[in-house]
Amino acid sequence: MSDIDDDEPPTATSASQAISHHDIEDEVQDWKLLGKRASQPITSSSAIPKRGEKEFEPDGTTVQNKSLQESQQAMFDALSNIRGHHIKHKLIGVWVPKLNQCVILQIRGNFFRDMGIAHGPVMYLNQYETVYLVERGSLIAYLSNEEFETRLDEGKSDFDIESKLWALDLEYLYCLTKLDISQYQVYAYLKRLGYILQTPSVKPSIIERGKVNLPTLDVSFWLLPRKWGILAYPALHTCHFKTKSYFNFTNIYKAITIDNAPIITTSSNEKLQITYNVWRPTPSFAKKSPPYPDFQLVVVDSSKSTYYLSLSELHNLQSQLQVKQVEPFAKKPPKKQPRVESKRQIRAKQQAVRQSKLDKSIQLRNEYWKRRDSGFKQGSSPVIVAVVNQGVINFINLSTGNFNCKFNKDDLDEIYPGKPHSIIHHE
């Protein structure tokens, strides 16, 4: 059977795409091409060179070993090449151990739109921001001394950093910052993807571990017959006067309803708090007055302990979440429509046309189901748990779900006010 869609006329391009599923990003980098392109003048063509087919079977000669050695040598030559930047873009910071922060006297670049804390003309970076900028080659870090700290306390910024202080290599900076490696791995991973991260300023509260109250042992005359299977219920129990036939699903669901009794918790000395507030890439982000975070994340290092979060710890994390403030409705300026509509916009318009042709009651029903199912899927009070195990990061979204739709009641009441929105007792 052909992989080409029956509705689309077969072409040479579609046939080749159906046969070949090769992704060029999966290949190993060819460092020889990089060396050739680096030696060429800047005015040469900027076309991306094509890669040839690879041979995987040994042919009894030293051709493949020679090619491998040439590629390795090209890689070493490329890595040993001098890398520099413009002197105007040179960013210098001083790591102050007693502050556990990096001090930047002359701010350059657009990194500090969402990073650092400014105190006058001086910018302060925490240990995660410092290591991240040094790793990517955007910051040169120096180690402070008593003279620099004295002038910093006096508010003077005219200090010759490059001649009086020691420059720090990355391995020394790792030791001085004393950062949590799992938290930094999550921070660097999300920053490289373009997300905006900040540490919350709320202090953690005491964690409460869950403890379920077990029912007390009822020693009475009815225990022995029930143990022997003679009377499953007491003689005057209401179940003896009910029919065993069910005529609708509501009675069945009511019979198997779980009694969600509140869990009594006890305090614990362990502390766990929200690690980062995360925002999607936003050009108009203001770090002084940040909006409500898109995600609130906690980092758990499973390589140190396989113990997972308890229910009381999750409740404690949810109690630390920032509550989204209800803002007054403001009309957004109309977006500029592109000249050519995308496939998503075309499908949305077609869906809107089909919905407009339906009856009004059916439109309300479809919107009601959409909101209700979205609430079941997303839940309320979501916490993102970043589980780090030896450098491998997994993100888990944990939220509170309720089939009674209590967390989504206001939105559903806009369509059907006063209606029970639960799906458990829904007929």
Secondary structure in CASP SS format (residue, H / E / C, confidence):
PFRMAT SS
TARGET T0000
AUTHOR 0000-0000-0000
METHOD secondary structure of the structure
MODEL  1
M C 1.00
S C 1.00
D C 1.00
I C 1.00
D C 1.00
D C 1.00
D C 1.00
E C 1.00
P C 1.00
P C 1.00
T C 1.00
A H 1.00
T H 1.00
S H 1.00
A H 1.00
S H 1.00
Q H 1.00
A H 1.00
I H 1.00
S C 1.00
H C 1.00
H C 1.00
D C 1.00
I H 1.00
E H 1.00
D H 1.00
E C 1.00
V C 1.00
Q C 1.00
D C 1.00
W H 1.00
K H 1.00
L H 1.00
L H 1.00
G H 1.00
K H 1.00
R H 1.00
A H 1.00
S H 1.00
Q C 1.00
P C 1.00
I C 1.00
T C 1.00
S C 1.00
S C 1.00
S C 1.00
A C 1.00
I C 1.00
P C 1.00
K C 1.00
R C 1.00
G C 1.00
E C 1.00
K C 1.00
E C 1.00
F C 1.00
E C 1.00
P C 1.00
D C 1.00
G C 1.00
T C 1.00
T C 1.00
V H 1.00
Q H 1.00
N H 1.00
K H 1.00
S H 1.00
L H 1.00
Q H 1.00
E H 1.00
S H 1.00
Q H 1.00
Q H 1.00
A H 1.00
M H 1.00
F H 1.00
D H 1.00
A H 1.00
L H 1.00
S H 1.00
N C 1.00
I C 1.00
R C 1.00
G C 1.00
H C 1.00
H C 1.00
I H 1.00
K H 1.00
H H 1.00
K C 1.00
L C 1.00
I E 1.00
G E 1.00
V E 1.00
W E 1.00
V E 1.00
P C 1.00
K C 1.00
L C 1.00
N C 1.00
Q E 1.00
C E 1.00
V E 1.00
I E 1.00
L C 1.00
Q C 1.00
I C 1.00
R C 1.00
G C 1.00
N C 1.00
F H 1.00
F H 1.00
R H 1.00
D C 1.00
M C 1.00
G C 1.00
I E 1.00
A E 1.00
H E 1.00
G C 1.00
P C 1.00
V E 1.00
M E 1.00
Y E 1.00
L E 1.00
N C 1.00
Q H 1.00
Y H 1.00
E H 1.00
T H 1.00
V H 1.00
Y H 1.00
L H 1.00
V H 1.00
E H 1.00
R C 1.00
G C 1.00
S C 1.00
L C 1.00
I E 1.00
A E 1.00
Y E 1.00
L E 1.00
S C 1.00
N C 1.00
E H 1.00
E H 1.00
F H 1.00
E H 1.00
T H 1.00
R H 1.00
L H 1.00
D H 1.00
E C 1.00
G C 1.00
K C 1.00
S C 1.00
D C 1.00
F C 1.00
D C 1.00
I H 1.00
E H 1.00
S H 1.00
K H 1.00
L C 1.00
W E 1.00
A E 1.00
L C 1.00
D C 1.00
L H 1.00
E H 1.00
Y H 1.00
L H 1.00
Y H 1.00
C H 1.00
L H 1.00
T H 1.00
K C 1.00
L C 1.00
D C 1.00
I H 1.00
S H 1.00
Q H 1.00
Y H 1.00
Q H 1.00
V H 1.00
Y H 1.00
A H 1.00
Y H 1.00
L H 1.00
K H 1.00
R H 1.00
L C 1.00
G C 1.00
Y C 1.00
I E 1.00
L E 1.00
Q E 1.00
T C 1.00
P C 1.00
S C 1.00
V C 1.00
K C 1.00
P C 1.00
S C 1.00
I C 1.00
I C 1.00
E E 1.00
R E 1.00
G E 1.00
K E 1.00
V C 1.00
N C 1.00
L C 1.00
P C 1.00
T C 1.00
L C 1.00
D C 1.00
V C 1.00
S C 1.00
F C 1.00
W C 1.00
L H 1.00
L H 1.00
P H 1.00
R H 1.00
K H 1.00
W H 1.00
G C 1.00
I C 1.00
L C 1.00
A C 1.00
Y C 1.00
P C 1.00
A C 1.00
L C 1.00
H C 1.00
T H 1.00
C H 1.00
H H 1.00
F H 1.00
K C 1.00
T C 1.00
K C 1.00
S C 1.00
Y C 1.00
F C 1.00
N C 1.00
F H 1.00
T H 1.00
N H 1.00
I H 1.00
Y H 1.00
K H 1.00
A H 1.00
I C 1.00
T C 1.00
I C 1.00
D C 1.00
N C 1.00
A C 1.00
P C 1.00
I C 1.00
I E 1.00
T E 1.00
T E 1.00
S E 1.00
S C 1.00
N C 1.00
E C 1.00
K C 1.00
L C 1.00
Q C 1.00
I C 1.00
T C 1.00
Y E 1.00
N E 1.00
V E 1.00
W E 1.00
R C 1.00
P C 1.00
T C 1.00
P C 1.00
S C 1.00
F C 1.00
A C 1.00
K C 1.00
K C 1.00
S C 1.00
P C 1.00
P C 1.00
Y C 1.00
P C 1.00
D C 1.00
F E 1.00
Q E 1.00
L E 1.00
V E 1.00
V E 1.00
V E 1.00
D E 1.00
S C 1.00
S C 1.00
K C 1.00
S C 1.00
T C 1.00
Y C 1.00
Y C 1.00
L C 1.00
S C 1.00
L H 1.00
S H 1.00
E H 1.00
L H 1.00
H H 1.00
N H 1.00
L H 1.00
Q H 1.00
S H 1.00
Q C 1.00
L C 1.00
Q C 1.00
V C 1.00
K C 1.00
Q C 1.00
V C 1.00
E C 1.00
P C 1.00
F C 1.00
A C 1.00
K C 1.00
K C 1.00
P C 1.00
P C 1.00
K C 1.00
K C 1.00
Q C 1.00
P C 1.00
R C 1.00
V C 1.00
E C 1.00
S C 1.00
K H 1.00
R H 1.00
Q H 1.00
I H 1.00
R H 1.00
A H 1.00
K H 1.00
Q H 1.00
Q H 1.00
A H 1.00
V H 1.00
R H 1.00
Q H 1.00
S H 1.00
K C 1.00
L C 1.00
D C 1.00
K H 1.00
S H 1.00
I H 1.00
Q H 1.00
L H 1.00
R H 1.00
N H 1.00
E H 1.00
Y H 1.00
W H 1.00
K H 1.00
R H 1.00
R H 1.00
D H 1.00
S H 1.00
G H 1.00
F H 1.00
K H 1.00
Q H 1.00
G C 1.00
S E 1.00
S E 1.00
P E 1.00
V E 1.00
I E 1.00
V E 1.00
A E 1.00
V E 1.00
V E 1.00
N E 1.00
Q C 1.00
G C 1.00
V E 1.00
I E 1.00
N E 1.00
F E 1.00
I E 1.00
N E 1.00
L E 1.00
S E 1.00
T E 1.00
G C 1.00
N C 1.00
F C 1.00
N C 1.00
C C 1.00
K C 1.00
F C 1.00
N C 1.00
K H 1.00
D H 1.00
D H 1.00
L H 1.00
D H 1.00
E C 1.00
I C 1.00
Y C 1.00
P C 1.00
G C 1.00
K C 1.00
P C 1.00
H C 1.00
S C 1.00
I C 1.00
I C 1.00
H C 1.00
H C 1.00
E C 1.00
END
